[in-house]
Amino acid sequence: MSKNFNCQFTNIRIFLVFLSCTFSSFSQTDYSVLDYWKYYSDAENQLYKQQSEISFETLAQRKESISKLRTKIDWKGRQELVKEKLQESIGDFPAITPLNPIITKRIKKDGYSIEKLYFESMPGVKVTAAFFIPQGKRRNLPTIIYCSGHSDLAFRSDIYQHVILNLVKKGFAVFAFDPYGQGERLQYFDQNQGKSRFSPTREHSYPGAQLFVNGESTGKYMIWDGIRAVDYLLTRKEVDPNRIGITGRSGGGTQSSHIAAFDERIKASAPECYITSMEYQLKSGGPQDAEQNFPRGIQLGLDHADLLEVRAPKPTLMITTTRDMFSIQGARDTYQETKLAYKAFGKEENMMMVEDNAGHQSTLKNREAMYAFFQKHLDNPGDSKDEEVVIFPVEELYVTETGQLSTSVGSKFLFDVNSDLTKKNMEVLNGSRQNMGQHLIDLKQKVQAITGYTENAKKAKLIFSGQTEFETYFLNKYLIVEEGDKIIPFVTLVPKQPMGSSALYLDNMENKESDEAYAIPIQMVKKGVTVIVPDMPGYGELGPGYLKGDAYFENTSYNQWFAGILNGKSTIALHVEAIETLLEVCKTNLKLDDKEFMGISKGGFNSSLLHAAVSGVEFSRMLFLDPMLSFETIVSNKVYNPAHIPFTVAGALPNYDLQDLSAAFAPRKLMLVVETDGGAMDTEYSQTYDFVKEHYKSMNKANNFSVEKIDSEKGAIEAVDKFISKL
């Protein structure tokens, strides 16, 4: 056996009825390894903690770099580096195109007026907004951009209206706009229910995951909306271009800090209830929804403080609360660090922080501090006292007739932006496939760079953890312990009459007291195949972990996956590294039959096996049961299976897809087993893997690749038997 050996469920219904009948006469077996090893009771959090430890190491290196900065020149150098890293993370912004603003209605009130409008941040992407203009002087007004937090009403919610109208009373023009997925820009609006399928955070993360796979991010397009809002304001005579400020709470704090970091035209910034430090964010609530995560942000050496320091010495106010969901200790640490930059610029007074004893909310003290901040730094003196205001009914602030762009004038949303990106990415990838030889030569290097996989020798100890004897085989339990107490629990099913072959079997083995869950390995061991069944990070006894987060879909935590995006270290990379360690330990310590060594998986774990194979794990053949079809399928469909997201790789497209990894496996035997529906799915599988078939055919091994379609429970069992019958 070579050192380099080389799920999710989309629908496993096809197996369960048959297998439950087959194994109903069995006594239930305990397959758990960690029930015995109580010391590792926190093992289910290993995936997230492993990602966090990677982050902490990088953040510590950043702190060391910051500690060496002394002078204005030092900090200017740091600012240039941060600008480069932010742009590297986000990528190029879209082209500047006509805003095409449309004012839908004007409202006059006592002391101010409101223009309801929308503009296009990109062609077809409409941004609904309201421009509040105080009466009196109508030119060169100090102007505040107001960013809404995660409310489905956006700026129409009571507390946001309260802040906006107070600013207007104090002589500021205020421009409030709807972010994607909020207000009148709901992307998954259900007309029958009169609301979105998702909460605002999920409105960002569901399409955000697709953007990550395509190499971009929700954050990029939300920042771009803010930049285009500034562009629009500069067309208005009411706005003083030298007195533009920005603020917002919670998700609005995210937007305001991000936009201000990228747009130097914003003079004063006051993010509220967001700024902390990544160390304490990871140790508390974890990564938040999609737009809050800069791709490879931590890997690039970025932290929240950089969003403020890059603006020095422009006026900045951190608005915080002691019981916020965003750590107050992180906020205090960030404030102290940022003060050093402002001090070096000789403008220490321009960096401020206000803190109130409250939860994740707007407080009187904080609001009045914010009013005073803008009054001072946008040269608009006056009384900073918070006043009572008359709140508008939500409908009165609708920009469109229906209160939703999707049901009125229409608009493109993040999925549409992603669809355009998918087309471009697939054109690039299909172009690379025209020269298949070179494409496959380049594949290993691309995969390793994009997934974050690292090949290195890992010291690991194998701990034998018990044996159970059955009539025809032995069930052995093992625990691999690596440095830092990382572990891999696994069992082996060893036949008493071996046929000289072994297999690695991957599935989400979360039920450790179910013979049915282990039906396929049991079936194989009875045929004489030795089967290794481990738990991969995030699954079985190594998952799912405590972190669910605000982007939790159908028992899948996107927030855990986002931790890997911050590190440039995918869950798939951790799977591949675990597979390599597992098989190296098995090779060294266990006598396994290795005439043939197979890889077999259910659900999304075919992605784990394919990545392992292209990284050097030498499987002789592979079988995928109910496999994940492709990354392209996920990014191309508005409705996709969330369970597949952890098995995708951010930035994979346009570089490669699962079919490319399948082609790289040629000429070895590869079988996909899928449930037929007699319709679109059959065609989709055939078309998706057409070029893989052609590649096998070009190597005179056409019979070594097949897509087996089954329509019964018995068919799944027969497919497994067929796969191992000619060993």
Buried (B, 14 or more C-beta within 10 A) or exposed (E): BBEBBBBBBBEBEBBBEBBBEBBEEBEEBEBBBBBBBEEBEEBBBBBBBBBBBBBBEBBEEBBEEBEEBEEBEBBBEBBEBBBEBBEBBBEEBBEEEEBEBBEBBEBEEEEBBBBBBBBBBBEBBBBBBBBBBBEEEEEBBBBBBBBBBBBBBBBBBEBBBBBBBBBBBBBBBBBBBBBBBBBBBBBBBEEEEEBBBBBBBBBBBBBBBBBBBBBBBBBBBBBBBBBBBBBBBEEBEBBBEEBBBBBBBBBBBBBBBBBBBBBEEBBBBBBBBBBBBBBBBBBBBBBBBBBBBBBBBBBBBBBBBBBBBBBBBBBBBBBBBEEBBBBBBBBBBBBEBBBBBBBBBEBBEBBBBBBBEBEBBBBEBBBBBBBBBBBBBBEBEEEBEBEEBEBBEBEEBBBBEEBBBBBBBEBBBBBBBBBBBBEEBBEEBEEBBEEBEEBBEBBBEBBBEBBBBEEEEBEBEBBEBEEEEBEBBBBBBBBBBBEEEBBBBBBBBBBEEBBEBBBBBBBBBEBBEBBBBBBBBBBBBBBBBBBBBBBBBBBBBBBBBEBBBBBBBEEBBBBBBBBBBBBBBBBBBBBBBBBBBBBBBBBEBBEBBBEBBBBBBBBBBBBBBBBBBBBBBBBBBBBBBBBBBBBBBBBBEBEBBBBBBBBBBBBBBBBBBBBBBBBBBBBBBBBBBBBBEEEEBBEBBEEBBEBBBEBBBBEEBBEBBBBBBBEEBEBBBBBBEBBBEEB
